[in-house]
Amino acid sequence: MSALQIAALVICLAVTVVAVALFAKAIGRFTAVFRLGQPDPTRTDDKGARTATLFREFLGHTRMSRLPVVAAAHWFVMVSFGLLFFTLVTAYGQLFDQTFALPLIGHLAPFEWLTEVIGWLSFAGILALIAIRQKNHPRTLARRSRFFGSTFWQAYFVELVILGVVICVLTLRGLEYALGKADGESTATALHYPLTSFIGNAFSGMSTGGLEAAIVTVAAVKILISMVWMITISVQPTMGVAWHRFLAFFNIWFKRHADGRTSLGALQPLKVKGETVDFENIEELDEDAALGVGKVEDFTWKGLLDFTTCTECGRCQSQCPAWNTEKPLSPKMLVMTMREHAHAKAPWLLAAEGDREGLPEETKAAAEVALVGDTGYDITSPLTAYNPHGPDAVIDQDVLWSCTTCGACVEQCPVDIEHVDSIVDMRRYQVLIESAFPSELGGLFKNLENKQNPWGMSARARLDWAKDLPFEVKIAGQDVEDLSEVDYLFWVGCAGAYEDRAKKTTRAVAELLNTAGVSFAVLGDGETCTGDPARRAGNEFLFQMLAQANVEVLNEVGAKKIVVTCAHCFNTIKNEYPQVGGQYEVVHHTQLLNRLVREKKLVPVSRPAEADTANVASTAESVTYHDPCYLGRHNGVYSPPRELIGALPGVELREMPRNQEKSFCCGAGGARMWMEEKLGTRINTNRTTEALDTGADRIAVGCPFCRVMLSDGLTSKQSEGEAREDVEVVDVAQMLLAAVRRGGEPETATATAPEPEPAPTA
């Protein structure tokens, strides 16, 4: 054995022992940190479905595919991590014997082909990822870069490690070919070295001893690169760009829905120590029980796993409406900050009380700082909003309250981080424990408590929208004793009952259902707010009060099938009322109307001339459609509204660049509709500008919140002379009503309602 071999063996084996020991210690530390979180017993059901979901997302790269080039490059780099592990084992053997081959596998040609193909594709993949990171670097794109705020030295380190390892793998293969050829080995042919024999030919002039020394040297370099990587990530538990390649498997497996649905729709109920908290058991709680999240250890273990898994890719940030309108909220940097804080505070939480005095000062500071408060950040430099060493808090209150809960971050995340649940949990603590929330929400909560609607209007006015309709609008409990007598309960919603623009949608839907022969009833003054704005603002108990009252009324009148026009009501009744005892079949009006059109119960006719109609909504030749977040991303309903528009004769649909799952929020969600937008630019103006840029005559919506926000944005643009005066914001139902034959019911109309289109899973 040569001196070179002895030196390589001593160095490589010593470094390996250190690396493995540190890696094992890091895994133990992760386990301890995650156990600091609150229990969540809902994450281990249906293990078969969870495993299938993991393999589907892992091998299919279903989330990564939103950026196809990145997805392809990442897939090969990802696969190489597992397949090329065998080359690391081979490298250790080559330190002893330069002709070493894996037992059993040996020089099996298919395995060698696979190794070389994956090696070259991984080489191309990592070069592509390096180029993409540089092309999208903040040095040129600033905030518009999805990598803005990411930890670049860590990304560069990982990229160079992968590049170095792959170069070593391919070089070793070439040297193995050259040595085998020099020794007359039968396997030293293009059959066994199909893509690296040309590298070996470059070493054809070297002696056998020189080739053996080269193999030892390159094998040692490959081992040392791998072990230095392992040591580095072991002492950097917050290095998500590296650790995600291990933790992502667990985070995906433990996602909320075993069948793989995105973790949107319903919010997770308020829990203490894994148990749901409601009015019935709140008196049983300990005095110091945290309602929501006020400290990092109040997050569930899944929340802590979420934070640690973040790979800092910035897809969530690039889609976030708050970040894109110059507000301090970045879902990515919020998660990064929580990760840093969790691991900084962990030693204090894990230490025995008597041992805490000996901890470093930075650990003690992390234990004492508030989770949410005033960080004293500079709005011109939003990164400072994520300073764990800020004067008063880890997360600035402006960060927390900028969220619209649109779900773009969750929908985009390739490792299934649940940002919205974490944000709302922190809001819950601020509202229920600290009473610290934007002043505008005080009026909202008061109106919901006293008048059961956000506008503080009288319940007697809930049926004003139905005045002068040419048919009777039946009221459940008065005109019909039980809802089994009609096809649907029409849930009007607060906006549909009180907001003047939304009333037009309510009337249009009622007229269309009547024309199609679909019978329905409403609750009238028995209907109250679903509680959506209260829940997303963090006032969980106000939500429960409203939701339980509504469920009681709905169950009393025998509601089974409900049609709604508001995307927020749709989501709440469909997905969240089952949490409080209400299980109903809920359909959005665009789904039901689309089915009625397809079954010829409603027949759109040619677009009438301007002079022939008083409803200008019918005269538009072109329309662009805005996807409501709570209809689209949260519930996966994208096709029915578009099919309805496509059924209108003479109307052209012009899609905005950001549509369907990438649709940009209107700015109203997360109770933001009742909060003043004081930071950055207005979200609704951003979206309105995008709609106007399509050149469409109408901006179609399927939610009254979206209608209010986009109408306000349009009015602002028109007042500034940046939009045509004839452009309008209308609900899809209005456009359909104007195009339907009005001379009487279609001949195919019957009194039997069709089954609604099932809502696609989110």
HUHU-V307747 format. One record per backbone hydrogen bond with DSSP energy under -0.5 kcal/mol. NH is the residue of the N-H (numbers start at 1). CO is the residue of the C=O. E is the energy in kcal/mol with one decimal. If there is no record, write none. Layout:
# HUHU-V307747
nh-><NH | NH>
co-><CO | CO>
e-><E | E>
This chain:
# HUHU-V307747
nh-><6 | 7 | 8 | 9 | 10 | 11 | 12 | 13 | 14 | 15 | 16 | 17 | 18 | 19 | 20 | 21 | 22 | 23 | 24 | 25 | 26 | 27 | 28 | 29 | 30 | 31 | 32 | 33 | 34 | 35 | 36 | 36 | 37 | 38 | 43 | 50 | 51 | 52 | 53 | 54 | 55 | 56 | 57 | 58 | 59 | 60 | 60 | 61 | 65 | 66 | 67 | 68 | 71 | 72 | 73 | 74 | 75 | 76 | 77 | 78 | 79 | 80 | 81 | 81 | 82 | 82 | 83 | 84 | 85 | 86 | 87 | 88 | 88 | 89 | 90 | 91 | 92 | 93 | 94 | 95 | 95 | 96 | 96 | 97 | 100 | 105 | 106 | 108 | 112 | 113 | 114 | 115 | 116 | 117 | 118 | 119 | 120 | 121 | 122 | 123 | 124 | 125 | 126 | 127 | 128 | 129 | 130 | 131 | 132 | 133 | 134 | 135 | 136 | 137 | 140 | 141 | 142 | 144 | 145 | 147 | 148 | 150 | 152 | 155 | 156 | 157 | 158 | 159 | 160 | 161 | 162 | 163 | 164 | 165 | 166 | 167 | 168 | 169 | 170 | 171 | 172 | 173 | 174 | 175 | 176 | 177 | 178 | 179 | 180 | 181 | 182 | 183 | 184 | 184 | 185 | 188 | 189 | 192 | 193 | 196 | 197 | 199 | 200 | 201 | 202 | 202 | 203 | 204 | 206 | 211 | 212 | 213 | 214 | 215 | 216 | 217 | 218 | 219 | 220 | 221 | 222 | 223 | 224 | 225 | 226 | 227 | 228 | 229 | 230 | 231 | 232 | 233 | 234 | 235 | 239 | 240 | 242 | 243 | 244 | 245 | 246 | 247 | 248 | 249 | 250 | 251 | 252 | 253 | 254 | 255 | 257 | 258 | 260 | 264 | 266 | 272 | 275 | 277 | 281 | 282 | 284 | 285 | 289 | 291 | 292 | 293 | 294 | 298 | 299 | 301 | 304 | 305 | 306 | 307 | 308 | 309 | 310 | 310 | 318 | 319 | 319 | 320 | 324 | 325 | 326 | 327 | 330 | 334 | 335 | 336 | 337 | 338 | 339 | 340 | 341 | 342 | 343 | 344 | 345 | 346 | 347 | 348 | 349 | 350 | 351 | 355 | 356 | 356 | 358 | 359 | 364 | 365 | 366 | 367 | 368 | 369 | 370 | 371 | 373 | 375 | 379 | 381 | 384 | 385 | 386 | 387 | 388 | 390 | 390 | 391 | 392 | 394 | 395 | 396 | 397 | 399 | 400 | 401 | 402 | 402 | 403 | 411 | 412 | 413 | 416 | 419 | 422 | 423 | 424 | 425 | 426 | 427 | 428 | 429 | 430 | 431 | 432 | 433 | 434 | 436 | 437 | 441 | 442 | 442 | 443 | 444 | 445 | 446 | 447 | 448 | 449 | 450 | 451 | 452 | 452 | 453 | 456 | 461 | 462 | 463 | 464 | 466 | 467 | 469 | 474 | 474 | 476 | 476 | 477 | 478 | 479 | 480 | 483 | 485 | 486 | 487 | 488 | 489 | 490 | 490 | 491 | 491 | 492 | 497 | 498 | 499 | 503 | 504 | 504 | 505 | 506 | 507 | 508 | 509 | 510 | 511 | 512 | 513 | 514 | 515 | 516 | 517 | 518 | 519 | 521 | 522 | 526 | 527 | 529 | 535 | 536 | 537 | 538 | 539 | 540 | 543 | 544 | 545 | 546 | 547 | 548 | 549 | 550 | 551 | 552 | 553 | 554 | 555 | 556 | 557 | 558 | 559 | 562 | 563 | 564 | 565 | 567 | 570 | 571 | 572 | 573 | 574 | 575 | 576 | 576 | 577 | 579 | 580 | 581 | 582 | 583 | 584 | 585 | 586 | 587 | 589 | 591 | 592 | 593 | 594 | 595 | 596 | 597 | 598 | 599 | 600 | 601 | 602 | 604 | 605 | 612 | 613 | 616 | 618 | 619 | 620 | 623 | 624 | 626 | 627 | 628 | 631 | 632 | 634 | 635 | 636 | 637 | 638 | 642 | 643 | 644 | 645 | 646 | 647 | 648 | 649 | 651 | 652 | 654 | 654 | 655 | 659 | 662 | 663 | 664 | 672 | 673 | 674 | 675 | 678 | 681 | 686 | 687 | 688 | 689 | 690 | 691 | 692 | 693 | 694 | 695 | 696 | 697 | 698 | 699 | 700 | 700 | 701 | 707 | 708 | 709 | 710 | 711 | 712 | 713 | 714 | 715 | 716 | 717 | 718 | 719 | 720 | 721 | 722 | 723 | 727 | 728 | 730 | 730 | 732 | 734 | 735 | 736 | 737 | 738 | 739 | 739 | 740 | 740 | 741 | 749 | 750 | 753>
co-><2 | 3 | 4 | 5 | 6 | 7 | 8 | 9 | 10 | 11 | 12 | 13 | 14 | 15 | 16 | 17 | 18 | 19 | 20 | 21 | 22 | 23 | 24 | 25 | 26 | 27 | 28 | 29 | 30 | 31 | 32 | 33 | 34 | 299 | 40 | 46 | 47 | 48 | 49 | 50 | 51 | 52 | 53 | 54 | 55 | 55 | 56 | 57 | 61 | 63 | 64 | 66 | 67 | 68 | 69 | 70 | 71 | 72 | 73 | 74 | 75 | 76 | 77 | 78 | 78 | 79 | 79 | 80 | 82 | 83 | 84 | 84 | 85 | 85 | 86 | 87 | 88 | 89 | 90 | 91 | 92 | 92 | 93 | 93 | 97 | 103 | 102 | 105 | 108 | 109 | 110 | 111 | 112 | 113 | 114 | 115 | 116 | 117 | 118 | 119 | 120 | 121 | 122 | 123 | 124 | 125 | 126 | 127 | 128 | 129 | 130 | 131 | 132 | 134 | 137 | 137 | 138 | 141 | 142 | 136 | 145 | 147 | 150 | 151 | 152 | 153 | 154 | 155 | 156 | 157 | 158 | 159 | 160 | 161 | 162 | 163 | 164 | 165 | 166 | 167 | 168 | 169 | 170 | 171 | 172 | 173 | 174 | 175 | 176 | 177 | 178 | 179 | 180 | 181 | 180 | 185 | 187 | 189 | 189 | 193 | 193 | 196 | 196 | 197 | 198 | 199 | 200 | 201 | 203 | 207 | 208 | 209 | 210 | 211 | 212 | 213 | 214 | 215 | 216 | 217 | 218 | 219 | 220 | 221 | 222 | 223 | 224 | 225 | 226 | 227 | 228 | 229 | 230 | 231 | 236 | 238 | 239 | 239 | 240 | 242 | 243 | 243 | 244 | 246 | 246 | 247 | 248 | 249 | 250 | 252 | 261 | 256 | 257 | 262 | 264 | 275 | 272 | 270 | 278 | 278 | 281 | 282 | 286 | 289 | 290 | 425 | 292 | 295 | 296 | 38 | 300 | 301 | 302 | 303 | 304 | 305 | 306 | 307 | 314 | 315 | 316 | 316 | 320 | 322 | 323 | 322 | 328 | 330 | 331 | 332 | 333 | 334 | 335 | 336 | 337 | 338 | 339 | 340 | 341 | 342 | 343 | 345 | 345 | 346 | 347 | 352 | 352 | 353 | 355 | 356 | 360 | 361 | 362 | 363 | 364 | 365 | 392 | 294 | 395 | 373 | 377 | 378 | 381 | 382 | 383 | 384 | 386 | 387 | 393 | 375 | 374 | 370 | 371 | 385 | 373 | 396 | 396 | 397 | 398 | 399 | 400 | 407 | 408 | 409 | 413 | 417 | 418 | 419 | 420 | 421 | 422 | 423 | 424 | 425 | 426 | 427 | 428 | 429 | 429 | 430 | 435 | 438 | 438 | 439 | 439 | 440 | 441 | 442 | 443 | 444 | 445 | 446 | 447 | 447 | 448 | 447 | 453 | 458 | 459 | 460 | 461 | 463 | 464 | 466 | 472 | 520 | 474 | 522 | 480 | 475 | 475 | 475 | 557 | 482 | 483 | 519 | 519 | 561 | 488 | 521 | 489 | 563 | 490 | 493 | 494 | 495 | 499 | 500 | 501 | 501 | 502 | 503 | 504 | 505 | 506 | 507 | 508 | 509 | 510 | 511 | 512 | 514 | 513 | 517 | 488 | 474 | 523 | 524 | 452 | 531 | 532 | 533 | 535 | 534 | 538 | 539 | 540 | 541 | 542 | 543 | 544 | 545 | 546 | 547 | 548 | 549 | 550 | 551 | 552 | 553 | 555 | 554 | 585 | 489 | 587 | 491 | 565 | 566 | 567 | 568 | 569 | 570 | 571 | 571 | 572 | 572 | 576 | 577 | 578 | 577 | 581 | 582 | 560 | 584 | 562 | 564 | 588 | 588 | 589 | 590 | 591 | 592 | 593 | 594 | 595 | 597 | 596 | 596 | 602 | 739 | 609 | 610 | 614 | 615 | 616 | 617 | 652 | 698 | 700 | 625 | 626 | 628 | 628 | 629 | 632 | 632 | 631 | 636 | 638 | 639 | 640 | 641 | 642 | 643 | 645 | 647 | 648 | 621 | 623 | 652 | 653 | 657 | 659 | 660 | 658 | 669 | 668 | 671 | 672 | 676 | 325 | 682 | 683 | 684 | 685 | 686 | 687 | 688 | 689 | 691 | 692 | 691 | 622 | 622 | 728 | 624 | 698 | 730 | 703 | 704 | 705 | 706 | 707 | 708 | 709 | 710 | 711 | 712 | 713 | 714 | 715 | 716 | 718 | 717 | 717 | 724 | 697 | 699 | 728 | 701 | 731 | 731 | 732 | 733 | 734 | 735 | 736 | 736 | 737 | 603 | 746 | 516 | 751>
e-><-2.3 | -2.6 | -2.5 | -3.0 | -2.6 | -2.5 | -2.7 | -2.6 | -2.0 | -2.6 | -2.2 | -2.2 | -2.0 | -2.7 | -3.0 | -2.2 | -2.6 | -2.5 | -2.5 | -2.1 | -2.4 | -2.1 | -2.0 | -2.2 | -2.6 | -2.4 | -2.0 | -2.6 | -2.8 | -1.7 | -0.5 | -1.2 | -1.4 | -2.6 | -0.9 | -2.2 | -2.3 | -2.3 | -2.5 | -2.4 | -2.2 | -2.3 | -2.7 | -2.8 | -2.5 | -0.7 | -1.5 | -0.9 | -1.8 | -1.4 | -2.1 | -0.5 | -2.9 | -2.6 | -2.4 | -3.0 | -2.4 | -1.7 | -1.8 | -3.0 | -2.7 | -2.1 | -1.1 | -0.6 | -0.8 | -0.7 | -2.5 | -2.5 | -0.9 | -1.1 | -0.7 | -0.8 | -0.8 | -1.6 | -2.2 | -2.0 | -1.7 | -1.7 | -2.2 | -0.9 | -0.8 | -0.6 | -1.0 | -2.8 | -2.2 | -3.0 | -3.1 | -1.6 | -2.1 | -2.7 | -2.5 | -2.5 | -2.1 | -2.8 | -2.6 | -2.1 | -2.5 | -2.6 | -2.6 | -2.0 | -2.5 | -2.5 | -2.8 | -1.7 | -2.1 | -2.4 | -2.4 | -2.4 | -2.6 | -2.2 | -2.0 | -2.7 | -2.1 | -1.3 | -1.7 | -2.0 | -2.0 | -2.1 | -1.8 | -0.6 | -1.5 | -2.4 | -1.1 | -1.6 | -3.0 | -2.3 | -2.3 | -2.6 | -2.6 | -2.3 | -2.4 | -2.5 | -2.9 | -2.8 | -2.4 | -2.3 | -2.2 | -2.5 | -2.4 | -2.4 | -2.9 | -2.1 | -1.9 | -2.6 | -2.9 | -2.0 | -2.3 | -2.7 | -2.5 | -2.4 | -2.1 | -2.0 | -0.5 | -0.7 | -3.2 | -1.2 | -2.3 | -0.8 | -1.8 | -0.5 | -1.5 | -0.7 | -1.9 | -2.2 | -0.7 | -0.9 | -1.6 | -1.3 | -2.0 | -2.4 | -2.4 | -2.2 | -2.2 | -2.3 | -2.3 | -2.4 | -2.8 | -2.7 | -2.4 | -2.3 | -2.6 | -2.4 | -2.8 | -2.6 | -2.0 | -2.6 | -2.8 | -2.0 | -1.9 | -2.7 | -2.6 | -2.4 | -1.6 | -1.6 | -1.9 | -1.9 | -1.7 | -2.8 | -2.1 | -1.3 | -2.0 | -2.7 | -2.2 | -0.6 | -0.6 | -2.6 | -2.5 | -2.0 | -2.4 | -1.5 | -0.6 | -0.6 | -1.7 | -2.6 | -0.8 | -2.6 | -1.7 | -3.0 | -0.7 | -1.1 | -1.2 | -1.3 | -1.6 | -0.6 | -0.9 | -2.3 | -0.6 | -2.2 | -1.3 | -2.2 | -1.9 | -2.1 | -2.6 | -2.2 | -1.8 | -1.6 | -1.0 | -0.6 | -2.3 | -1.0 | -0.6 | -1.0 | -2.2 | -1.2 | -1.4 | -2.1 | -0.5 | -2.5 | -2.1 | -2.7 | -2.3 | -2.2 | -2.4 | -2.5 | -2.7 | -2.7 | -2.2 | -1.8 | -2.4 | -1.5 | -0.6 | -0.9 | -1.8 | -2.7 | -1.5 | -1.9 | -0.6 | -0.8 | -0.9 | -1.5 | -1.8 | -2.5 | -1.9 | -1.5 | -1.2 | -1.8 | -1.2 | -0.7 | -2.1 | -0.7 | -0.6 | -2.4 | -2.2 | -2.2 | -2.0 | -0.5 | -0.7 | -2.2 | -0.5 | -0.6 | -0.8 | -1.8 | -3.0 | -0.9 | -2.4 | -0.7 | -1.7 | -2.2 | -0.6 | -0.8 | -0.7 | -2.6 | -1.8 | -1.6 | -1.1 | -0.9 | -1.4 | -2.3 | -2.7 | -2.2 | -1.8 | -2.0 | -2.5 | -1.5 | -1.9 | -2.5 | -3.1 | -2.0 | -2.0 | -3.2 | -0.7 | -1.6 | -0.5 | -1.2 | -0.7 | -1.4 | -3.0 | -2.1 | -2.4 | -2.4 | -2.4 | -2.6 | -2.5 | -0.8 | -0.5 | -1.0 | -1.3 | -1.5 | -1.8 | -0.6 | -1.5 | -1.5 | -1.5 | -1.7 | -0.7 | -0.6 | -0.5 | -3.1 | -3.6 | -1.9 | -2.0 | -1.5 | -2.7 | -1.9 | -1.3 | -0.8 | -1.5 | -2.4 | -0.6 | -3.2 | -0.9 | -2.4 | -0.9 | -1.2 | -2.4 | -2.0 | -2.1 | -0.8 | -0.6 | -0.7 | -2.1 | -2.7 | -2.1 | -2.6 | -2.3 | -2.6 | -2.4 | -2.6 | -2.3 | -2.6 | -2.1 | -1.1 | -2.8 | -0.7 | -1.6 | -2.7 | -2.0 | -1.6 | -2.7 | -2.5 | -2.4 | -1.1 | -1.3 | -2.4 | -1.8 | -1.9 | -2.5 | -2.1 | -2.2 | -3.3 | -2.7 | -1.7 | -2.2 | -2.8 | -2.1 | -1.8 | -3.1 | -2.6 | -1.8 | -1.9 | -0.7 | -2.7 | -2.8 | -2.6 | -2.0 | -0.7 | -0.5 | -2.7 | -2.2 | -2.4 | -2.8 | -2.0 | -2.6 | -0.7 | -1.8 | -1.8 | -1.4 | -1.6 | -1.0 | -2.7 | -0.6 | -0.6 | -3.1 | -0.8 | -2.7 | -2.3 | -0.9 | -2.0 | -2.7 | -1.7 | -1.8 | -2.2 | -2.1 | -2.4 | -2.0 | -1.6 | -2.5 | -1.3 | -0.6 | -4.9 | -1.4 | -0.9 | -1.0 | -2.0 | -1.6 | -0.6 | -2.9 | -2.4 | -2.6 | -0.6 | -0.6 | -1.0 | -3.3 | -2.5 | -0.6 | -4.0 | -2.3 | -1.0 | -0.8 | -2.9 | -2.2 | -2.0 | -2.5 | -1.1 | -1.4 | -0.7 | -1.6 | -2.8 | -3.0 | -0.5 | -0.6 | -1.0 | -2.0 | -2.2 | -0.7 | -1.7 | -1.9 | -1.4 | -1.7 | -1.1 | -1.5 | -1.8 | -2.2 | -2.5 | -2.5 | -1.6 | -2.1 | -2.8 | -2.0 | -1.2 | -1.9 | -0.7 | -0.9 | -1.3 | -2.7 | -2.9 | -0.7 | -1.9 | -2.0 | -2.3 | -2.3 | -2.9 | -2.3 | -2.3 | -2.1 | -2.6 | -2.8 | -2.1 | -2.1 | -2.9 | -2.3 | -1.2 | -1.3 | -3.0 | -0.6 | -1.1 | -1.3 | -1.9 | -0.5 | -2.1 | -0.8 | -1.4 | -2.2 | -2.7 | -2.1 | -0.9 | -0.8 | -1.1 | -0.7 | -1.8 | -1.8 | -0.7 | -0.6>
